[in-house]
Amino acid sequence: MLEGILSFLLVVVIIFLLFKFVFKFALKTIIKIIINSVIGFIILTICNFIPGIAVDINILTALVAGIFGIPGALVIIILTLLGVI
């Protein structure tokens, strides 16, 4: 009886620690993606106010700038200046 209770408590503690680690990692990743998205969008929006640079903000540019952040926004800007996008 005591062994069963201790085994159950051990399993509960292991599951709790596992979920705590997984959700903490997932929350950090989600926050990082949100911050990258906001920074990328701000860079693309600021570039639209600079004469000579007209970056279209569409699904493709939003995804690239959102996922890759500053480097993605810079790639979008460079491709726009080269006339590729």
Secondary structure, DSSP 8 states (H G I E B T S, - for coil): -HHHHHHHHHHHHHHHHHHHHHHHHHHHHHHHHHHHHHHHHHHHHHHHTSTT-----SHHHHHHHHHH-HHHHHHHHHHHHHT--
